């Protein structure tokens, strides 16, 4: 351990010496650093967006209110901002979720409706529960279906423990750890995939076929649970039921209800849910721009998705990316009010439904794709940016290396870059909508802050999870890179690396590394009619 600490200390000292030897950044970059770190608007923007406006589900009134706010803020900074409609999506308004165990004892349960769930018209709805059995085939499932009439159906795996796997490894005996691991593996096999418990149907995000089939059979509702490997945290996605509610419970309370049902103790659940299905509604991206002067037909794009799931506040997915790009635009208005190239901020809608808003933008704006100098995308949570990719373009990597060398020493140390062109984005965030076109796309990754287990799409993705020091640094970094990209005398060319010739790369949070150049997928311009 002492040897490892010494190596880390020596490496940090060497990085510090290199930073000290680096030339001073250009005056404009130094001014961005001073404004961004000493008088940032990011904390105030984040508080309003995440606490007051809240989550931003596609098709919801909350999304529309937040978009109006963003346009007002951008306009107040002198940035031309507007909504660009790209189609329609099913609309939905979330109200309260009151979920109570009424028998064999009384307890208020921790849970909420899934997105787009019908409510109970603010009236109490009491029903007993039944567990989705294990079927030998879909025929047996069809024979069982009539028995769900009037019942709340439990459709998720029961967890024998809601402790984290780290807790088990630290404290459990080898035998108990192995037993818990086996139960988790069996649950995954049996309760997920294309044929949940032998039904032949899926509950997957964006599918919901099983819930719809239970609704058609007369079930009173559907109860699910999707806990993450973190204490008290569960994910909230969506449903496609239109008549009966679908709710998600915490790991602990779902386990309670499951055990009561399994042991024939006849639990009764009372639901009182306020929600409203609003039909197809127009949906839009928010686009802001600072018009270029000498090269107005060349573009620098600041990219973040504005929409979120609505189990919490959408703080780190992707409120932090949104605030990063908005604050970067504010800094640019202070330092670069008349850029050479046109600078655009794209606050995309529908990323969570398949990168819809950004994909449509690339289709509707061929002039931007033709003249794109750079797009900077951030959608990796609240952590400070520590790595940037060049999406497989050697000339983009060359320019990025030159830009990083002009940053303040602190940012150079934060974002070490080896000059590699890397690979194009594989589809996990909006950078992929641009990378598939072979344009200069710079996706940003950073410190995890337990993003995957604590805040990604969960009931815990709230303002308090935002690390403000990292947020300030990210906005300052993006503004600096956008400045350098705009004022760069040379236009980035489009030569591509041969992905097949690159060494194998491990899969990341956004999926496996690309081995062939991705093919662009058209953005959906209305709700999938099969599931609407």
C-alpha positions in Angstrom: 0.0 0.0 0.0 2.8 2.4 0.9 4.5 1.7 -2.4 1.2 2.4 -4.3 0.7 5.7 -2.4 4.3 6.7 -3.3 3.7 5.9 -7.0 0.4 8.0 -7.0 2.2 10.9 -5.2 5.1 10.8 -7.7 2.6 10.7 -10.6 0.6 13.6 -9.2 3.8 15.6 -8.6 5.0 15.0 -12.2 1.6 16.1 -13.6 1.8 19.2 -11.4 5.3 20.0 -12.8 4.1 19.5 -16.3 1.2 21.9 -15.7 3.6 24.5 -14.2 5.8 24.3 -17.3 2.9 24.7 -19.7 2.5 28.2 -21.3 -0.1 30.5 -19.9 -3.6 30.1 -21.4 -4.9 32.8 -23.8 -6.4 35.8 -21.9 -9.9 34.9 -23.0 -9.5 31.4 -21.6 -8.1 32.8 -18.4 -11.2 35.0 -18.1 -13.5 32.1 -18.7 -11.7 30.3 -15.9 -12.1 33.2 -13.5 -15.7 33.8 -14.3 -16.6 30.1 -14.3 -14.9 29.2 -11.0 -15.4 32.5 -9.0 -18.8 33.7 -10.0 -20.6 30.7 -11.5 -24.4 30.8 -12.0 -24.5 27.0 -12.0 -25.6 26.4 -8.4 -28.6 28.8 -8.9 -29.6 27.4 -12.2 -29.4 23.9 -10.8 -31.6 24.8 -7.7 -34.4 26.2 -9.8 -34.3 23.5 -12.5 -34.1 20.6 -10.0 -36.0 21.8 -7.0 -38.6 24.2 -8.4 -39.3 22.8 -11.9 -38.4 19.2 -11.1 -38.4 16.2 -13.5 -38.9 16.6 -17.2 -40.7 13.6 -18.7 -41.2 13.8 -22.4 -44.8 14.8 -23.1 -45.5 16.2 -19.7 -46.5 19.7 -18.6 -43.4 19.7 -16.4 -41.2 19.4 -19.4 -43.0 22.2 -21.2 -42.6 24.5 -18.1 -38.9 23.7 -17.8 -38.4 24.4 -21.5 -40.1 27.8 -21.2 -37.8 28.6 -18.3 -34.7 27.6 -20.2 -35.6 29.8 -23.2 -36.3 32.7 -20.8 -32.9 32.3 -19.2 -31.0 32.0 -22.5 -32.9 35.0 -23.9 -32.0 37.0 -20.8 -28.4 36.5 -21.7 -29.0 37.8 -25.2 -29.0 34.3 -26.8 -31.6 33.7 -29.5 -33.6 30.7 -28.2 -36.6 28.9 -29.5 -38.5 25.5 -29.4 -38.1 23.4 -32.5 -41.1 21.0 -32.8 -40.2 17.6 -34.1 -43.4 15.6 -33.7 -45.8 14.3 -31.0 -45.6 12.0 -28.0 -48.1 10.6 -25.5 -48.7 13.2 -22.9 -49.1 12.6 -19.1 -49.4 14.5 -15.9 -48.1 13.1 -12.7 -50.0 13.8 -9.4 -49.7 12.1 -6.0 -49.0 8.5 -5.3 -50.4 7.1 -2.1 -49.8 3.4 -1.6 -50.7 1.7 1.6 -50.7 -1.8 3.0 -54.1 -2.2 4.7 -54.0 -5.9 5.8 -52.8 -7.9 7.6 -51.4 -4.7 9.2 -51.3 -1.0 8.2 -48.2 0.5 6.7 -47.6 3.3 4.2 -45.5 1.8 1.5 -42.5 3.5 -0.3 -43.4 3.7 -4.0 -44.8 5.7 -6.8 -46.5 5.3 -10.1 -44.4 4.5 -13.2 -44.3 7.1 -15.8 -47.5 7.3 -18.0 -49.5 5.1 -15.6 -53.2 5.7 -15.3 -54.3 6.9 -11.8 -57.4 6.0 -9.7 -59.0 9.4 -10.2 -57.9 10.3 -6.7 -60.2 7.6 -5.3 -59.2 4.7 -3.1 -58.8 1.4 -4.8 -58.3 -1.6 -2.6 -57.4 -5.0 -3.9 -55.6 -8.2 -2.9 -52.3 -9.3 -4.4 -51.3 -12.3 -6.5 -47.8 -13.4 -7.6 -47.1 -14.0 -11.2 -46.4 -17.8 -11.2 -43.7 -19.7 -13.1 -45.2 -21.2 -16.2 -44.0 -24.1 -18.2 -45.1 -22.3 -21.4 -47.2 -19.4 -22.7 -50.2 -21.7 -23.1 -50.3 -22.3 -19.4 -50.0 -18.5 -18.9 -53.0 -18.0 -21.0 -55.0 -20.5 -19.0 -54.0 -18.7 -15.8 -54.9 -15.2 -16.9 -58.6 -15.2 -15.9 -57.6 -15.6 -12.3 -56.0 -12.1 -12.2 -59.4 -10.3 -12.5 -59.6 -7.7 -9.7 -56.2 -8.5 -8.3 -52.9 -6.6 -8.1 -50.3 -8.7 -9.8 -46.7 -8.8 -8.5 -44.4 -9.1 -11.6 -40.9 -8.5 -10.3 -38.4 -10.8 -8.6 -38.4 -11.0 -4.8 -35.0 -10.1 -3.2 -34.1 -12.2 -0.2 -32.0 -9.3 0.9 -31.9 -5.6 0.1 -28.4 -5.2 1.3 -25.8 -4.3 -1.3 -23.4 -6.8 -2.7 -20.5 -4.9 -1.2 -22.1 -5.3 2.2 -22.4 -9.0 1.6 -18.8 -9.3 0.5 -17.5 -7.4 3.6 -19.6 -9.1 6.2 -21.0 -12.4 4.9 -19.5 -15.9 5.2 -18.4 -17.4 1.9 -21.4 -19.8 2.0 -23.9 -17.0 2.6 -22.4 -14.8 -0.1 -22.6 -17.7 -2.5 -26.2 -18.3 -1.6 -27.2 -14.7 -2.1 -25.4 -14.5 -5.4 -27.2 -17.7 -6.6 -30.5 -16.2 -5.7 -29.8 -13.0 -7.6 -28.7 -14.9 -10.6 -31.8 -17.1 -10.6 -34.0 -14.0 -10.3 -32.3 -12.5 -13.3 -32.9 -15.6 -15.4 -36.5 -16.1 -14.3 -37.9 -12.6 -14.0 -36.2 -10.7 -16.9 -35.6 -10.9 -20.6 -38.1 -11.7 -23.4 -40.1 -14.3 -21.5 -40.7 -13.3 -17.9 -41.5 -16.5 -15.8 -42.4 -18.3 -19.0 -45.1 -16.0 -20.1 -43.5 -15.3 -23.5 -43.8 -11.5 -22.7 -41.5 -8.8 -21.5 -41.6 -6.0 -19.0 -38.6 -4.3 -20.5 -38.2 -0.6 -20.6 -40.2 0.7 -23.6 -42.1 -2.7 -24.0 -44.5 -3.4 -21.1 -46.2 -6.2 -23.0 -46.8 -8.2 -19.9 -48.4 -5.3 -18.0 -50.7 -4.6 -21.0 -51.8 -8.2 -21.2 -52.6 -8.3 -17.5 -54.6 -5.1 -17.9 -56.6 -6.8 -20.8 -57.3 -9.7 -18.5 -59.0 -7.5 -15.9 -56.2 -7.1 -13.3 -56.7 -4.3 -10.8 -53.2 -3.1 -11.3 -49.5 -4.1 -11.6 -46.9 -3.9 -8.9 -43.2 -4.0 -9.8 -39.9 -3.2 -8.2 -36.5 -2.5 -9.8 -34.0 -1.9 -6.9 -30.5 -0.9 -7.6 -27.3 -2.0 -5.8 -27.6 0.9 -3.3 -29.5 1.2 -0.1 -33.1 2.6 -0.5 -32.8 3.2 -4.2 -35.0 1.9 -7.0 -35.4 2.8 -10.6 -38.6 4.3 -12.1 -39.3 3.9 -15.8 -42.6 3.8 -17.7 -45.7 1.7 -18.4 -48.0 1.3 -21.4 -51.2 0.4 -19.5 -54.0 2.8 -20.2 -56.8 1.7 -17.7 -55.2 0.2 -14.7 -52.3 1.6 -12.7 -48.7 0.3 -12.6 -46.7 1.2 -9.5 -43.1 0.6 -8.4 -42.2 -0.2 -4.8 -38.9 0.0 -2.9 -37.0 -3.3 -2.5 -38.0 -3.5 1.2 -41.7 -2.9 0.8 -42.0 -5.0 -2.4 -40.3 -7.8 -0.5 -42.8 -7.3 2.4 -45.8 -7.6 0.1 -44.3 -10.5 -1.8 -43.7 -12.5 1.4 -47.2 -11.8 2.7 -48.7 -13.0 -0.6 -46.5 -16.0 -0.8 -47.4 -17.1 2.7 -51.2 -16.8 2.1 -51.5 -13.9 4.6 -53.8 -12.1 2.1 -52.3 -8.6 1.9 -54.6 -5.8 0.8 -53.2 -2.7 -0.9 -54.9 0.6 -1.1 -54.0 2.8 -4.1 -54.9 6.5 -4.4 -53.2 7.9 -7.4 -53.6 11.1 -9.3 -52.6 11.0 -12.9 -53.9 12.2 -16.3 -53.3 10.7 -19.7 -53.2 13.7 -22.1 -53.1 12.1 -25.6 -50.6 12.9 -28.3 -48.9 16.3 -27.6 -46.4 18.3 -29.6 -42.8 17.8 -28.4 -39.7 20.0 -29.1 -36.1 20.6 -28.6 -34.8 23.9 -27.2 -32.2 25.4 -29.4 -30.2 28.6 -28.6 -27.6 30.2 -30.8 -24.9 32.9 -30.8 -24.6 33.9 -34.4 -21.1 33.6 -36.0 -19.4 36.5 -37.7 -16.6 35.5 -40.1 -17.7 31.8 -40.4 -21.4 31.8 -39.6 -22.0 28.6 -41.7 -19.7 26.6 -39.5 -20.9 25.4 -36.1 -20.0 24.5 -32.6 -22.7 22.6 -30.7 -23.1 22.3 -26.9 -25.2 19.2 -26.3 -27.2 17.8 -23.4 -30.5 16.1 -23.1 -33.1 18.1 -21.2 -35.7 15.3 -20.6 -35.5 12.9 -17.7 -37.4 10.1 -16.0 -39.6 11.4 -13.2 -39.1 9.2 -10.2 -37.1 12.1 -8.6 -35.7 15.3 -10.1 -33.6 14.2 -13.0 -30.6 15.8 -11.3 -27.6 13.9 -12.6 -29.5 12.5 -15.7 -29.3 15.0 -17.1 -29.9 18.1 -15.2 -26.2 18.5 -14.6 -25.4 18.2 -18.3 -28.1 20.8 -19.0 -26.8 23.3 -16.4 -23.2 22.6 -17.7 -24.2 23.7 -21.2 -26.4 26.6 -20.2 -23.6 28.0 -17.9 -21.1 27.5 -20.6 -23.2 29.6 -23.0 -23.5 32.3 -20.3 -19.7 32.4 -20.0 -19.3 32.6 -23.8 -21.6 35.6 -24.0 -19.3 37.4 -21.5 -16.1 36.5 -23.3 -17.0 35.8 -26.9 -20.2 37.8 -27.8 -19.2 37.8 -31.5 -17.7 34.4 -32.2 -16.2 33.4 -35.6 -18.4 30.3 -35.9 -22.1 30.0 -34.9 -22.4 28.5 -31.4 -25.5 26.4 -30.7 -26.8 24.9 -27.5 -29.1 21.9 -28.1 -31.2 20.9 -25.1 -32.7 17.7 -26.5 -36.0 16.1 -25.7 -36.7 12.3 -25.8 -33.1 11.1 -25.2 -34.6 8.6 -22.7 -36.9 7.2 -25.4 -34.1 6.6 -27.9 -32.1 9.8 -28.6 -35.1 11.1 -30.4 -34.6 14.8 -30.3 -30.9 14.8 -31.2 -31.5 12.3 -34.0 -34.2 14.4 -35.5 -32.1 17.5 -35.2 -29.3 15.9 -37.4 -32.0 15.0 -40.0 -33.6 18.4 -40.0 -30.4 20.5 -40.1 -28.1 19.2 -42.8 -26.4 22.6 -42.9 -25.2 22.1 -39.3 -23.9 18.6 -40.1 -22.1 19.9 -43.1 -20.5 22.8 -41.3 -20.0 21.2 -37.9 -16.7 22.1 -36.3 -17.3 20.3 -33.0 -20.1 19.0 -30.7 -19.5 18.6 -27.0 -21.9 16.3 -25.2 -22.1 15.7 -21.5 -24.4 13.0 -20.0 -22.3 11.1 -17.5 -23.7 12.4 -14.2 -22.4 15.0 -11.8 -18.7 14.1 -11.8 -16.0 16.3 -13.1 -15.0 15.5 -16.7 -11.8 13.4 -16.7 -11.8 12.0 -20.3 -12.9 13.2 -23.7 -13.2 11.1 -26.9 -12.7 12.2 -30.5 -15.1 9.6 -31.9 -12.7 8.0 -34.3 -11.6 11.1 -36.2 -7.7 11.5 -36.2 -7.9 15.2 -37.2 -10.5 15.9 -34.4 -8.0 14.3 -32.0 -5.2 16.5 -33.3 -7.4 19.6 -32.7 -8.5 18.4 -29.3 -4.9 17.9 -28.3 -4.0 21.5 -29.3 -7.1 22.9 -27.5 -6.3 21.1 -24.2 -2.8 22.5 -24.2 -4.3 26.0 -24.1 -6.4 25.3 -21.0 -5.5 26.5 -17.5 -3.2 24.1 -15.7 -6.0 22.9 -13.4 -8.1 21.7 -16.3 -5.2 20.1 -18.1 -4.5 18.1 -15.0 -8.2 17.2 -14.8 -8.4 16.0 -18.4 -5.3 14.1 -19.4 -5.5 13.3 -23.1 -3.2 10.9 -25.0 -4.1 12.2 -28.5 -6.0 9.0 -29.5 -8.9 9.4 -31.9 -10.8 6.7 -29.9 -14.1 5.3 -31.2 -17.5 6.8 -32.1 -20.3 6.7 -29.5 -22.2 3.5 -29.5 -25.7 4.8 -28.8 -26.0 5.5 -25.0 -26.2 9.3 -25.3 -26.9 12.0 -27.8 -23.3 12.2 -29.0 -24.1 9.0 -30.9 -26.7 10.8 -33.0 -23.8 12.9 -34.4 -21.0 10.5 -34.4 -22.7 8.1 -36.8 -22.5 10.9 -39.4 -18.7 11.0 -39.0 -18.6 14.6 -37.7 -16.3 15.8 -35.0 -18.0 14.6 -31.8 -16.5 15.0 -28.4 -18.2 12.8 -25.7 -17.3 13.6 -22.1 -16.9 11.0 -19.3 -16.1 11.7 -15.7 -16.0 10.7 -12.1 -18.7 8.2 -11.3 -20.1 9.3 -7.9 -22.0 6.0 -7.9 -24.0 7.1 -10.9 -25.0 3.7 -12.0 -26.3 2.4 -8.6 -27.4 5.6 -6.9 -28.9 8.1 -9.3 -29.4 6.6 -12.8 -33.1 6.8 -13.4 -33.9 6.4 -9.6 -35.9 7.9 -6.8 -32.7 9.3 -5.4 -31.7 11.5 -8.4 -32.1 14.8 -6.6 -30.4 18.1 -6.2 -28.4 17.1 -3.1 -26.5 14.6 -5.3 -25.0 17.3 -7.5 -21.4 18.1 -6.7 -21.2 21.8 -7.3 -17.4 22.0 -7.6 -17.4 19.5 -10.3 -20.4 21.2 -12.0 -18.5 24.6 -12.1 -15.4 23.0 -13.5 -17.4 21.1 -16.2 -19.1 24.3 -17.4 -15.8 26.2 -17.4 -14.1 23.4 -19.4 -16.9 23.2 -22.0 -16.9 27.0 -22.4 -13.2 27.0 -22.9 -13.2 24.2 -25.5 -16.2 25.8 -27.3 -14.2 29.1 -27.4 -11.1 27.4 -28.9 -13.2 25.4 -31.4 -15.0 28.5 -32.6 -11.8 30.6 -33.0 -9.6 27.8 -34.4 -8.4 28.9 -37.8 -8.7 25.4 -39.3 -11.8 23.4 -40.0 -11.7 19.8 -38.7 -11.6 17.2 -41.5 -13.6 14.0 -41.5 -11.0 11.1 -42.1 -12.0 8.1 -40.0 -10.0 5.4 -38.3 -10.3 1.8 -39.3 -12.2 0.5 -36.2 -11.5 -3.1 -37.1 -7.8 -2.5 -36.9 -7.9 -1.0 -33.4 -7.1 -3.1 -30.3 -10.1 -4.6 -28.5 -11.6 -2.2 -26.0 -13.7 -3.0 -22.8 -17.4 -2.2 -22.7 -18.2 1.0 -20.9 -21.3 2.4 -19.2 -22.9 3.1 -22.6 -22.4 -0.4 -23.9 -19.7 -2.3 -25.8 -17.1 -0.3 -27.8 -17.9 0.0 -31.5 -16.0 -2.3 -33.8 -17.8 -1.0 -37.0 -18.9 2.5 -37.8 -22.4 3.0 -36.4 -25.3 3.5 -38.8 -27.6 6.4 -38.2 -31.1 5.6 -37.0 -34.0 7.9 -37.8 -35.6 9.6 -34.8 -39.2 8.6 -33.9 -41.6 11.5 -34.5 -44.6 10.0 -32.7 -45.4 7.5 -30.0 -45.0 3.9 -31.1 -48.6 3.0 -32.1 -48.1 -0.7 -31.1 -47.8 0.4 -27.5 -49.7 3.7 -27.3 
